[in-house]
Amino acid sequence: MRYNRRMNTPPRILCLTMNPSVDLATETESVVPTHKLRCGDTLHDAGGGGVNVARVLTRLGGRCVALCPTGGSPGQWLEKRMRDEGLDSVFLPIADETRVSFTVHEHSTGAEFRFVMPGPHLSEAEWMACLQHLESLSDFPDLVVASGSLPPGVPADFYARVARLCHQRGARLVLDASGPALAAALAEGVFLFKPNLKELAELSGQTLETPAQWQAAARQLVLDGRSEIVALTLGHLGALLVTREAMWFAPPLDMPVASAVGAGDSFVAGLVWAWQHGMPMDQAFAWGVAAGSAALLTAGTGLARPDDVRRLFTKVQVRAVA
């Protein structure tokens, strides 16, 4: 993908997060019922799909604006943390409190338990304010990255409305969502959809057990016009990128896994960062795989680190699929 750039400036990117969170991560020896679980030190991070994308994109040296609704004390903490990380951000106030989610690493088994809260209830005026902010932008972004769940109160067609707005303003929408909100947006058509294998199976209504089935399901989304590009992350099986003209596969890297939190968001950030720097599709895919893999090396909600991304990029192998 290459953009028609204005005065040779990089594409402008906005990362939209309707359900941001304060993410906590800790560890304990064993997760058991009833008993008090004595935990180790707690890590605190700004979280939520689009926020994570913005964090990694900014770390890599990319530029973007993060947009999200925030409320209460957790919202104030989130705003400060994002500013401290150097994120260019816009916060829209809500009456309810921003959610707090947490991850627990169990020493005895190495398992990771992720507790994800539903989020605050947004009134119609509050979620409409997010759309109105986008509509009011005189200098609309070239690329909108909408990632994460919708909080209670936000209608299932919210991302579909964002997709229509992007079409009207000549922008492209990168979407990482699931369920009815995803289906509604895909009916409008998006630029890129990033599912994992479970999400793609649910969307297709099929049991996707073989590479041929993954490829066919992803390609069908493209042929149907629901997404110009499908970027399928397969965890320990690798990743697949599908366009109307081509398909690429990247096998997984052999590496230790500290945490899978934020790997998908880091993948999107690496992909978008490479596009922002004018790289061709297959090379951008490789950077996405490198960033997603780098996130596996950091504990809790640490996300991908630039040095790890650059090092792993040299090990990513991307091959065309016939």
C-alpha positions in Angstrom: 0.0 0.0 0.0 1.3 3.5 -0.9 -0.5 6.7 -0.1 -0.8 9.8 -2.2 1.0 12.1 0.2 0.4 15.8 0.7 3.7 17.6 0.3 5.5 14.3 0.9 4.3 14.1 4.5 3.7 10.7 6.1 0.1 9.4 6.4 -1.7 10.9 9.4 -3.0 8.3 11.8 -5.6 8.4 14.5 -6.0 5.5 17.0 -9.5 5.2 18.3 -10.2 3.4 21.6 -13.8 3.4 22.8 -13.0 1.2 25.8 -9.6 2.1 27.2 -8.4 0.7 30.5 -5.9 0.9 33.3 -4.1 -2.5 32.9 -2.7 -4.1 36.0 -0.3 -7.1 35.9 0.9 -9.2 38.8 2.0 -12.7 39.7 1.2 -15.4 42.3 2.4 -18.9 43.0 -1.0 -20.6 42.3 -4.5 -19.4 41.4 -6.9 -21.3 43.7 -10.5 -20.5 44.9 -11.4 -19.1 48.3 -7.9 -18.6 49.6 -6.1 -15.2 49.7 -3.6 -15.1 46.8 -0.5 -13.3 47.8 0.8 -11.4 44.8 4.1 -9.9 43.7 4.7 -6.3 42.5 2.0 -4.8 40.3 2.7 -3.3 36.9 0.4 -0.4 35.8 0.0 0.5 32.1 -2.4 2.4 29.9 -4.4 -0.2 27.9 -7.1 -0.9 25.5 -6.7 -1.9 21.8 -6.1 1.5 20.1 -4.1 2.8 23.1 -1.8 -0.1 22.8 -1.4 0.5 19.1 -0.6 4.1 19.7 2.0 3.2 22.4 3.9 0.9 20.2 3.6 3.1 17.1 5.0 6.0 19.1 7.8 3.9 20.5 8.9 2.9 17.0 9.1 6.6 16.1 5.8 6.8 14.3 3.3 9.6 14.7 -0.4 9.4 15.6 -3.2 10.9 17.7 -4.9 8.7 20.3 -8.6 9.4 20.9 -10.6 7.9 23.7 -13.3 8.6 26.3 -12.1 8.7 29.9 -13.7 9.2 33.3 -13.2 9.1 37.1 -9.9 8.5 38.9 -8.8 5.7 36.6 -9.4 7.9 33.7 -7.2 10.7 35.2 -4.5 8.2 35.8 -4.8 6.9 32.2 -4.5 10.4 30.8 -1.4 11.2 32.8 0.3 7.9 31.9 -0.4 8.4 28.2 1.0 12.0 28.3 4.0 10.8 30.3 4.7 8.2 27.5 4.6 11.1 24.9 1.4 10.1 23.2 -0.4 12.9 21.4 -3.9 12.3 22.8 -7.4 13.7 22.9 -9.6 12.7 25.9 -13.4 13.1 25.8 -15.0 13.2 29.3 -17.6 10.7 30.5 -19.5 10.4 33.7 -18.6 6.8 34.5 -15.2 5.5 35.5 -12.7 4.1 33.0 -12.3 0.4 33.6 -9.5 -1.4 35.3 -8.5 -4.8 34.0 -5.8 -7.2 35.3 -3.6 -10.1 34.3 -2.2 -12.7 36.7 0.8 -14.9 36.0 0.7 -18.2 37.8 4.2 -19.4 38.8 3.4 -23.0 39.4 2.1 -23.7 35.8 3.3 -20.7 33.8 -0.4 -20.0 32.9 -1.6 -16.4 32.4 -5.1 -15.4 33.6 -6.6 -12.3 32.0 -9.5 -10.6 33.7 -11.1 -8.1 31.3 -13.9 -5.8 32.7 -16.8 -4.7 30.5 -16.1 -1.0 30.9 -18.1 2.1 31.8 -21.6 2.8 30.5 -21.6 5.5 27.9 -24.6 7.7 27.4 -25.8 8.4 23.9 -24.4 12.0 24.2 -21.0 10.6 25.3 -20.5 8.1 22.4 -22.0 10.6 20.0 -19.4 13.1 21.1 -16.7 10.7 19.8 -18.3 10.6 16.4 -18.8 14.3 16.4 -15.2 14.9 17.2 -14.2 12.8 14.2 -16.7 14.6 12.0 -15.4 18.0 13.1 -11.8 17.3 12.1 -10.9 19.7 9.3 -7.7 17.8 8.7 -9.0 14.2 8.7 -6.5 11.4 9.2 -5.4 9.2 6.3 -5.8 6.1 8.4 -8.1 5.4 11.4 -7.1 2.5 13.6 -10.2 1.4 15.6 -9.3 -1.4 18.0 -10.9 -3.1 21.0 -14.4 -3.7 22.5 -17.2 -1.3 22.7 -18.3 -0.4 26.2 -21.9 -0.8 27.5 -24.3 1.8 26.0 -22.4 2.1 22.7 -24.5 0.7 19.8 -23.3 -2.3 17.8 -23.2 -0.2 14.6 -20.7 2.3 16.1 -17.7 1.0 14.1 -20.0 0.8 11.0 -20.6 4.6 11.5 -16.9 5.1 11.7 -16.4 3.1 8.5 -19.0 5.2 6.7 -17.3 8.4 7.9 -14.0 7.2 6.7 -15.5 6.5 3.2 -17.0 10.0 3.1 -13.7 11.6 4.1 -11.4 9.6 1.9 -9.7 7.8 4.8 -9.0 4.1 5.4 -10.1 2.1 8.4 -8.0 -0.5 10.1 -10.3 -2.6 12.4 -9.6 -5.0 15.2 -12.9 -6.0 16.8 -15.3 -8.9 17.2 -18.9 -9.9 17.4 -21.9 -7.8 16.1 -19.8 -4.6 16.1 -17.3 -6.3 13.7 -20.0 -7.8 11.4 -21.8 -4.4 11.1 -18.5 -2.6 10.2 -17.5 -5.3 7.6 -20.9 -4.9 6.0 -19.8 -1.3 5.3 -16.4 -2.3 4.1 -13.1 -1.6 5.8 -9.5 -1.3 4.6 -7.9 -3.9 6.9 -9.4 -6.3 9.3 -7.1 -8.1 11.8 -8.7 -11.2 13.3 -7.2 -14.1 15.2 -8.1 -17.6 14.1 -11.0 -17.9 16.6 -12.5 -14.6 15.5 -12.2 -15.6 11.8 -13.9 -18.9 12.5 -16.7 -17.3 14.3 -17.2 -14.8 11.5 -17.1 -17.4 8.8 -19.3 -19.9 10.7 -16.8 -22.6 9.9 -14.3 -24.8 11.7 -11.0 -23.6 10.3 -8.5 -26.5 11.0 -6.1 -26.4 8.0 -4.1 -23.7 6.3 -6.2 -24.1 3.1 -9.3 -23.4 5.2 -7.7 -20.3 6.9 -6.7 -19.0 3.5 -10.0 -19.5 1.9 -11.9 -17.9 4.7 -9.7 -14.8 4.7 -9.7 -14.5 0.9 -13.5 -14.7 0.9 -13.7 -11.6 3.1 -11.6 -9.8 0.5 -13.6 -11.1 -2.5 -16.8 -10.1 -0.8 -15.6 -6.6 -0.5 -15.9 -6.6 3.3 -12.1 -5.9 3.8 -9.5 -4.9 1.3 -6.8 -6.7 3.4 -7.1 -9.4 6.0 -4.2 -9.8 8.5 -4.7 -13.1 10.3 -2.7 -13.7 13.4 -2.3 -17.4 14.2 -0.4 -17.4 17.5 2.1 -20.3 17.6 1.1 -21.1 13.9 2.4 -17.8 12.5 0.5 -15.1 10.5 -1.2 -14.6 7.1 -1.8 -11.5 5.1 -4.3 -11.6 2.3 -5.1 -9.0 -0.4 -7.0 -9.3 -3.7 -3.7 -9.6 -5.6 -1.5 -11.7 -3.3 -1.2 -13.7 -0.1 1.8 -14.0 2.2 2.6 -16.3 5.2 5.1 -15.8 8.0 5.9 -18.8 10.2 6.3 -18.3 13.9 9.6 -17.4 15.5 11.2 -19.8 17.9 11.3 -17.7 21.1 10.3 -17.7 24.7 6.9 -16.3 25.7 6.6 -14.1 28.8 3.1 -12.9 28.0 0.7 -12.7 25.1 -1.0 -9.5 26.3 -1.0 -6.9 23.5 0.6 -9.1 20.9 -2.2 -8.4 18.4 -2.1 -4.7 19.0 1.7 -4.6 18.7 1.3 -6.5 15.3 -1.0 -3.8 14.1 1.3 -1.1 15.3 4.3 -2.6 13.4 2.3 -2.9 10.2 1.0 0.7 10.4 4.4 2.1 11.3 5.9 0.4 8.2 3.1 1.8 6.0 3.7 5.3 7.5 7.2 5.0 6.3 6.2 4.0 2.7 7.2 0.3 2.8 5.6 -2.3 0.5 3.0 -4.7 1.7 5.1 -7.8 2.3 7.8 -5.8 4.2 5.1 -4.1 6.3 3.8 -7.5 7.1 7.2 -8.6 8.3 7.4 -5.6 10.6 4.0 -6.4 12.0 5.1 -10.0 12.7 8.3 -8.7 14.4 6.4 -6.3 16.6 3.7 -8.9 17.5 6.5 -11.4 18.4 8.4 -8.8 20.4 5.4 -8.3 22.6 5.7 -11.9 23.7 9.0 -11.1 25.4 7.6 -8.6 27.8 5.8 -9.5 31.0 2.3 -8.3 31.7 1.2 -5.3 29.6 4.7 -4.2 28.6 4.0 -4.5 24.8 6.7 -4.5 22.1 10.1 -2.8 22.7 11.8 -1.1 19.7 15.1 -2.9 20.1 13.3 -6.3 20.2 11.3 -5.4 17.1 14.3 -4.5 15.1 16.2 -7.6 16.2 13.3 -9.9 15.4 12.6 -8.3 12.1 15.9 -9.8 10.7 14.5 -13.3 11.6 11.1 -13.0 10.1 10.6 -15.0 6.9 7.7 -13.9 4.6 6.8 -16.2 1.7 4.2 -15.8 -1.0 1.4 -18.3 -1.0 0.2 -19.5 -4.4 
